[in-house]
């Protein structure tokens, strides 16, 4: 489960489907330091291992969210929010 959506102050973002987040084709062109650890952090699978992980997680979720809401499922989720 992606935990980032539940952090206070992020209510305007919809929950990104886990399969979408894990699909390597959706990672194309994303340049985030420590990408793999940041993705695992979003899923709550690792604890903070470096100081910038929360900033990286914010950036990664924002990029993935921008892409996701352009899909049919993402558009539907934004409408029903």
C-alpha positions in Angstrom: 0.0 0.0 0.0 1.3 3.4 -0.9 1.5 5.3 2.4 2.3 8.7 0.9 -1.3 9.5 0.1 -2.3 9.4 3.7 0.2 12.0 4.9 -1.6 15.1 6.1 -1.7 17.9 3.6 -1.8 15.7 0.5 -5.5 15.3 0.2 -5.6 16.7 -3.4 -3.6 13.8 -4.7 -5.4 10.6 -5.5 -4.0 7.2 -4.5 -1.9 5.8 -7.3 -2.6 2.2 -8.1 0.2 -0.1 -6.8 0.6 -2.0 -10.1 1.0 1.4 -11.8 3.7 2.4 -9.3 5.6 -0.8 -9.7 5.4 -1.1 -13.5 8.9 -0.3 -14.8 7.5 1.3 -18.0 6.1 4.1 -15.8 9.5 4.8 -14.4 10.9 5.8 -17.8 12.6 9.2 -17.7 12.2 9.8 -14.0 15.5 10.9 -12.4 15.2 10.8 -8.6 18.3 10.2 -6.4 18.1 6.7 -4.7 15.1 5.9 -6.9 14.6 2.3 -5.7 14.9 3.1 -2.0 12.5 6.1 -2.5 10.0 3.8 -4.2 10.3 1.3 -1.3 9.9 4.1 1.2 6.6 5.1 -0.5 5.4 1.6 0.0 6.5 1.7 3.7 8.9 -1.2 3.1 12.0 0.7 4.3 12.6 3.3 7.0 14.5 6.5 6.4 18.0 5.5 5.4 19.2 9.0 4.2 18.2 12.5 5.0 16.6 13.5 1.7 14.3 10.5 1.4 11.1 12.5 2.2 11.9 15.2 -0.3 12.7 12.5 -2.9 9.4 10.7 -2.0 7.5 13.9 -2.5 9.1 14.5 -5.9 8.6 10.9 -7.0 5.0 10.8 -5.9 4.2 14.1 -7.6 5.8 12.9 -10.9 4.0 9.6 -10.8 0.7 11.3 -9.8 0.9 13.7 -12.8 1.4 10.7 -15.1 -1.2 8.5 -13.4 -4.1 11.0 -13.6 -3.7 11.0 -17.3 -4.7 7.4 -17.5 -8.4 6.3 -17.6 -8.2 4.9 -14.0 -6.5 8.0 -12.7 -9.0 10.4 -14.3 -11.8 8.4 -12.8 -10.3 8.5 -9.4 -9.8 12.3 -9.6 -13.5 12.7 -10.6 -14.9 10.7 -7.7 -12.6 12.2 -5.0 
